[in-house]
Amino acid sequence: MPLSVAQLRDAVSSQISSISGYKQILMIPEYFSRTPNTLAHKAYSVGVDVSNAQPERQRRAVGLVLESVVRVRIAYRIRPHDILTDYNAALDAESVVVGKILSSYATIRDGVSIRFVRSNRSAPDSSEYLISDIEFAAIHTLSF
């Protein structure tokens, strides 16, 4: 079933929103964490960095088959007196998000396949948050 790039982004965002405590922040991932006031505990942003056409052998009856790289950025608060505990909790929270997206892509739309690519972690200068940058590859059909 066809799924536009915007619909793919919205569907992934919806899956994360269904996890207790997560709230989407209304900016694209590139702007996420540039200023301290844009962060909040378990705030997230979803973007689609790139979409590439897939080889002809994977073409479906209608539309263009794409592989889109979906990036999820999540902020997890690190308290100064519980740094290692919160760091471990942030890693566990990241795993929950990955599991939710991978286990539920069938509910995103029939004909969509999502796989985990990588996670990168960083901390802004304030060291108040751990930022998880999670990438997925999604195969979907774009109709015209």
C-alpha positions, -999 to 999 in steps of 0.1 A, spaced: 0 0 0 14 34 -9 28 56 18 42 91 13 73 103 30 53 126 52 29 98 61 58 76 70 72 103 93 38 108 110 33 70 114 67 66 132 60 96 154 26 82 163 43 49 174 66 68 198 37 90 211 20 58 222 48 51 247 41 66 281 58 99 288 71 108 253 61 141 237 68 152 202 85 186 200 74 207 171 107 211 152 127 191 128 155 169 141 182 193 127 170 220 151 166 197 181 188 206 210 204 236 194 192 257 223 186 245 258 150 257 259 140 232 231 147 202 253 125 184 277 127 149 293 116 123 267 110 150 241 115 137 206 115 147 169 112 125 138 126 134 104 133 117 71 168 125 60 170 109 26 149 87 3 165 66 -24 148 46 -53 151 9 -49 163 -14 -78 138 -23 -104 135 -59 -92 117 -46 -61 93 -24 -80 57 -30 -71 26 -27 -94 20 10 -88 44 37 -78 80 41 -69 97 19 -43 118 39 -19 141 33 10 138 63 33 161 69 63 140 79 93 158 97 121 144 99 156 160 122 182 152 118 218 162 138 249 166 120 282 173 141 313 205 133 332 204 144 368 237 156 382 236 133 413 224 102 394 245 104 362 252 67 358 217 56 368 201 81 344 226 72 316 216 35 319 179 45 320 184 66 289 199 36 271 170 14 282 145 41 271 162 41 237 158 4 234 121 7 242 116 32 213 135 9 189 115 -21 199 82 -2 196 90 9 161 103 -24 149 76 -45 165 48 -23 152 56 -13 116 28 -35 104 4 -11 121 20 18 103 8 5 69 8 -28 49 37 -31 26 61 -11 48 93 -27 60 114 -10 87 148 -20 100 171 -6 126 203 10 112 222 26 141 220 47 173 244 76 181 244 93 215 257 127 225 252 153 252 248 191 247 272 214 263 250 217 294 254 179 300 218 179 313 205 155 286 216 125 267 205 129 230 198 96 213 199 98 175 183 66 161 181 58 124 158 33 107 156 23 70 120 21 57 110 4 24 78 19 12 60 27 -21 53 62 -32 24 66 -55 18 93 -81 
